[in-house]
Protein backbone atom coordinates (compact mmCIF):
# COMPACT_ATOMS: atom_id res chain seq x y z
CA UNK A 1 0.00 0.00 0.00
CA UNK A 2 2.89 2.34 0.74
CA UNK A 3 4.32 1.61 -2.70
CA UNK A 4 1.05 2.51 -4.38
CA UNK A 5 0.80 5.67 -2.28
CA UNK A 6 4.28 6.80 -3.29
CA UNK A 7 3.58 6.07 -6.94
CA UNK A 8 0.42 8.19 -6.83
CA UNK A 9 2.33 10.96 -5.07
CA UNK A 10 5.06 10.86 -7.74
CA UNK A 11 2.43 10.96 -10.50
CA UNK A 12 0.78 13.99 -8.94
CA UNK A 13 4.13 15.72 -8.64
CA UNK A 14 4.83 14.98 -12.30
CA UNK A 15 1.49 16.48 -13.25
CA UNK A 16 2.21 19.56 -11.18
CA UNK A 17 5.64 19.95 -12.76
CA UNK A 18 4.05 19.89 -16.23
CA UNK A 19 1.51 22.54 -15.23
CA UNK A 20 4.19 24.70 -13.62
CA UNK A 21 6.43 24.33 -16.64
CA UNK A 22 3.66 25.59 -18.93
CA UNK A 23 2.31 28.15 -16.48
CA UNK A 24 2.95 31.11 -18.76
CA UNK A 25 1.02 29.54 -21.61
CA UNK A 26 -1.86 28.67 -19.27
CA UNK A 27 -1.85 32.19 -17.80
CA UNK A 28 -1.80 33.77 -21.27
CA UNK A 29 -4.71 31.64 -22.43
CA UNK A 30 -6.60 32.51 -19.24
CA UNK A 31 -6.00 36.24 -19.68
CA UNK A 32 -6.96 36.28 -23.36
CA UNK A 33 -10.12 34.22 -22.74
CA UNK A 34 -11.31 36.38 -19.84
CA UNK A 35 -10.72 39.63 -21.73
CA UNK A 36 -12.42 38.28 -24.86
CA UNK A 37 -15.40 37.04 -22.84
CA UNK A 38 -15.71 40.39 -21.09
CA UNK A 39 -15.59 42.33 -24.37
CA UNK A 40 -18.10 40.01 -26.07
CA UNK A 41 -20.48 40.16 -23.11
CA UNK A 42 -20.36 43.97 -23.21
CA UNK A 43 -21.21 43.93 -26.91
CA UNK A 44 -24.22 41.67 -26.42
CA UNK A 45 -27.49 43.64 -26.31
CA UNK A 46 -29.31 43.72 -23.01
CA UNK A 47 -32.60 41.84 -23.09
CA UNK A 48 -35.57 42.09 -20.76
CA UNK A 49 -38.25 39.58 -19.88
CA UNK A 50 -41.95 40.35 -19.51
CA UNK A 51 -44.00 37.58 -17.93
CA UNK A 52 -47.72 37.01 -17.67
CA UNK A 53 -49.23 34.16 -15.64
CA UNK A 54 -52.57 32.68 -16.68
CA UNK A 55 -54.96 30.39 -14.83
CA UNK A 56 -57.04 28.15 -17.13
CA UNK A 57 -60.69 27.86 -16.12
CA UNK A 58 -63.57 25.89 -17.53
CA UNK A 59 -65.98 27.59 -19.89
CA UNK A 60 -69.11 28.79 -18.10
CA UNK A 61 -71.14 27.08 -20.77
CA UNK A 62 -70.31 23.71 -19.26
CA UNK A 63 -71.96 24.70 -16.00
CA UNK A 64 -71.81 22.61 -12.85
CA UNK A 65 -71.02 19.44 -14.78
CA UNK A 66 -67.45 20.59 -15.42
CA UNK A 67 -66.95 21.44 -11.76
CA UNK A 68 -68.34 18.08 -10.68
CA UNK A 69 -66.11 16.21 -13.11
CA UNK A 70 -63.05 18.21 -12.08
CA UNK A 71 -63.68 17.42 -8.41
CA UNK A 72 -64.38 13.73 -9.00
CA UNK A 73 -61.80 10.93 -8.73
CA UNK A 74 -62.15 10.46 -12.49
CA UNK A 75 -61.04 14.02 -13.35
CA UNK A 76 -57.73 12.83 -14.75
CA UNK A 77 -59.58 10.70 -17.31
CA UNK A 78 -61.77 13.55 -18.53
CA UNK A 79 -59.36 15.55 -20.70
CA UNK A 80 -61.49 18.47 -21.78
CA UNK A 81 -63.19 18.90 -18.43
CA UNK A 82 -60.03 18.94 -16.31
CA UNK A 83 -57.75 21.84 -15.61
CA UNK A 84 -54.92 19.87 -17.20
CA UNK A 85 -56.89 19.63 -20.42
CA UNK A 86 -57.58 23.36 -20.35
CA UNK A 87 -53.92 24.13 -19.74
CA UNK A 88 -52.92 21.95 -22.65
CA UNK A 89 -55.40 23.64 -24.97
CA UNK A 90 -54.21 27.12 -24.04
CA UNK A 91 -50.59 26.06 -24.48
CA UNK A 92 -51.29 24.72 -27.96
CA UNK A 93 -53.06 27.93 -28.98
CA UNK A 94 -50.31 30.17 -27.56
CA UNK A 95 -47.64 28.22 -29.44
CA UNK A 96 -49.56 28.14 -32.72
CA UNK A 97 -48.37 29.98 -35.80
CA UNK A 98 -51.85 31.45 -36.25
CA UNK A 99 -51.71 33.29 -32.93
CA UNK A 100 -48.15 34.51 -33.53
CA UNK A 101 -49.15 35.96 -36.89
CA UNK A 102 -52.09 37.76 -35.27
CA UNK A 103 -49.74 39.27 -32.69
CA UNK A 104 -47.39 40.39 -35.46
CA UNK A 105 -50.27 42.07 -37.27
CA UNK A 106 -51.68 43.67 -34.12
CA UNK A 107 -48.40 45.38 -33.21
CA UNK A 108 -47.10 45.80 -36.77
CA UNK A 109 -44.02 43.80 -35.81
CA UNK A 110 -43.25 43.01 -39.44
CA UNK A 111 -41.99 46.57 -39.90
CA UNK A 112 -40.39 46.70 -36.46
CA UNK A 113 -38.36 43.55 -37.06
CA UNK A 114 -37.25 44.79 -40.50
CA UNK A 115 -36.66 48.52 -40.06
CA UNK A 116 -33.75 48.59 -42.49
CA UNK A 117 -35.97 47.37 -45.31
CA UNK A 118 -38.80 49.83 -44.63
CA UNK A 119 -39.20 53.34 -46.03
CA UNK A 120 -41.04 55.32 -43.31
CA UNK A 121 -41.68 58.32 -45.56
CA UNK A 122 -43.31 56.40 -48.39
CA UNK A 123 -44.76 53.74 -46.09
CA UNK A 124 -43.50 50.89 -48.22
CA UNK A 125 -40.70 48.38 -48.52
CA UNK A 126 -37.50 49.53 -50.18
CA UNK A 127 -37.42 46.35 -52.26
CA UNK A 128 -41.00 45.07 -52.67
CA UNK A 129 -39.79 41.91 -54.37
CA UNK A 130 -37.73 41.04 -51.29
CA UNK A 131 -40.25 42.18 -48.70
CA UNK A 132 -40.20 40.12 -45.49
CA UNK A 133 -43.03 37.68 -44.97
CA UNK A 134 -45.54 37.39 -42.18
CA UNK A 135 -44.46 33.82 -41.50
CA UNK A 136 -40.86 34.97 -41.12
CA UNK A 137 -41.86 37.54 -38.51
CA UNK A 138 -43.89 34.86 -36.74
CA UNK A 139 -40.80 32.64 -36.58
CA UNK A 140 -38.79 35.52 -35.12
CA UNK A 141 -41.50 36.05 -32.54
CA UNK A 142 -41.37 32.35 -31.65
CA UNK A 143 -37.71 32.71 -30.70
CA UNK A 144 -38.60 35.53 -28.31
CA UNK A 145 -41.44 33.77 -26.48
CA UNK A 146 -41.68 30.76 -24.23
CA UNK A 147 -44.67 29.03 -22.62
CA UNK A 148 -44.12 27.14 -19.36
CA UNK A 149 -46.68 25.01 -17.54
CA UNK A 150 -46.70 24.66 -13.77
CA UNK A 151 -48.11 21.15 -13.31
CA UNK A 152 -48.37 21.56 -9.55
CA UNK A 153 -50.68 24.57 -9.62
CA UNK A 154 -52.12 24.17 -13.11
CA UNK A 155 -51.02 27.61 -14.27
CA UNK A 156 -49.06 28.59 -17.33
CA UNK A 157 -46.71 31.49 -17.88
CA UNK A 158 -45.88 33.30 -21.09
CA UNK A 159 -42.40 34.85 -21.18
CA UNK A 160 -41.39 37.42 -23.78
CA UNK A 161 -37.70 38.37 -24.02
CA UNK A 162 -36.73 41.43 -26.06
CA UNK A 163 -34.26 44.30 -26.06
CA UNK A 164 -37.03 46.85 -25.43
CA UNK A 165 -38.72 46.21 -22.05
CA UNK A 166 -41.82 48.21 -22.96
CA UNK A 167 -42.30 46.37 -26.23
CA UNK A 168 -41.83 43.06 -24.42
CA UNK A 169 -44.81 43.97 -22.23
CA UNK A 170 -46.84 45.02 -25.28
CA UNK A 171 -46.13 41.69 -26.98
CA UNK A 172 -47.13 39.75 -23.86
CA UNK A 173 -50.38 41.73 -23.60
CA UNK A 174 -51.03 41.24 -27.31
CA UNK A 175 -50.68 37.49 -26.87
CA UNK A 176 -53.27 37.56 -24.09
CA UNK A 177 -55.64 39.72 -26.14
CA UNK A 178 -55.33 37.51 -29.22
CA UNK A 179 -55.77 34.41 -27.08
CA UNK A 180 -59.02 35.82 -25.70
CA UNK A 181 -60.26 36.66 -29.21
CA UNK A 182 -59.36 33.17 -30.43
CA UNK A 183 -61.27 31.51 -27.59
CA UNK A 184 -64.29 33.75 -28.21
CA UNK A 185 -64.48 32.66 -31.85
CA UNK A 186 -63.72 28.95 -31.32
CA UNK A 187 -65.55 26.47 -29.14
CA UNK A 188 -62.77 25.02 -26.98
CA UNK A 189 -64.74 24.90 -23.70
CA UNK A 190 -61.91 26.63 -21.86
CA UNK A 191 -61.08 30.15 -20.76
CA UNK A 192 -58.51 31.82 -18.53
CA UNK A 193 -57.90 34.44 -15.91
CA UNK A 194 -54.85 36.65 -15.61
CA UNK A 195 -53.15 35.98 -12.29
CA UNK A 196 -50.08 38.14 -12.82
CA UNK A 197 -50.25 40.73 -15.61
CA UNK A 198 -47.11 41.66 -17.52
CA UNK A 199 -45.10 44.49 -15.99
CA UNK A 200 -42.19 46.49 -17.33
CA UNK A 201 -39.06 44.71 -16.05
CA UNK A 202 -36.71 46.88 -14.02
CA UNK A 203 -33.63 44.69 -14.48
CA UNK A 204 -32.22 42.99 -17.53
CA UNK A 205 -32.81 39.28 -17.99
CA UNK A 206 -29.64 38.61 -19.94
CA UNK A 207 -26.78 38.57 -20.71
CA UNK A 208 -25.36 37.57 -17.33
CA UNK A 209 -21.92 39.04 -17.92
CA UNK A 210 -20.45 37.80 -14.66
CA UNK A 211 -21.44 34.21 -15.41
CA UNK A 212 -20.06 34.47 -18.94
CA UNK A 213 -16.68 35.62 -17.63
CA UNK A 214 -16.61 32.96 -14.90
CA UNK A 215 -17.42 30.13 -17.30
CA UNK A 216 -14.86 31.41 -19.79
CA UNK A 217 -12.20 31.58 -17.06
CA UNK A 218 -12.90 28.03 -15.89
CA UNK A 219 -12.88 26.63 -19.42
CA UNK A 220 -9.66 28.47 -20.29
CA UNK A 221 -7.86 26.97 -17.31
CA UNK A 222 -9.07 23.49 -18.19
CA UNK A 223 -8.12 23.98 -21.83
CA UNK A 224 -4.72 25.36 -20.84
CA UNK A 225 -3.97 22.31 -18.70
CA UNK A 226 -5.00 19.95 -21.48
CA UNK A 227 -2.82 21.82 -23.98
CA UNK A 228 0.09 21.74 -21.51
CA UNK A 229 -0.09 17.94 -21.21
CA UNK A 230 -0.44 17.62 -24.98
CA UNK A 231 2.65 19.75 -25.57
CA UNK A 232 4.54 17.79 -22.95
CA UNK A 233 3.57 14.54 -24.63
CA UNK A 234 4.70 15.82 -28.04
CA UNK A 235 8.00 16.97 -26.60
CA UNK A 236 8.63 13.57 -24.98
CA UNK A 237 7.88 11.81 -28.27
CA UNK A 238 10.35 14.07 -30.08
CA UNK A 239 13.05 13.50 -27.46
CA UNK A 240 12.46 9.77 -27.64
CA UNK A 241 12.75 9.72 -31.43
CA UNK A 242 15.99 11.72 -31.26
CA UNK A 243 17.48 9.27 -28.76
CA UNK A 244 16.58 6.34 -30.97
CA UNK A 245 18.09 8.07 -33.98
Secondary structure by P-SEA (a helix, b strand, c coil): caaaaaaaaaaaaaaaaaaaaaaaaaaaaaaaaaaaaaaaaaabbbbbbbbbbbbbbccccccaaaaaaaacccccccccccaaaaaaaaaaaaacaaaaaaaaaaaccccccccccccccccccccccccccaaaaaaaaaaabbbbbcccccbbbbbbbcccaaaaaaaaaaaaaaaaaaaaaccccbbbbbcccccccccccccaaaaaaaaaaaaaaaaaaaaaaaaaaaaaaaaaaaaac
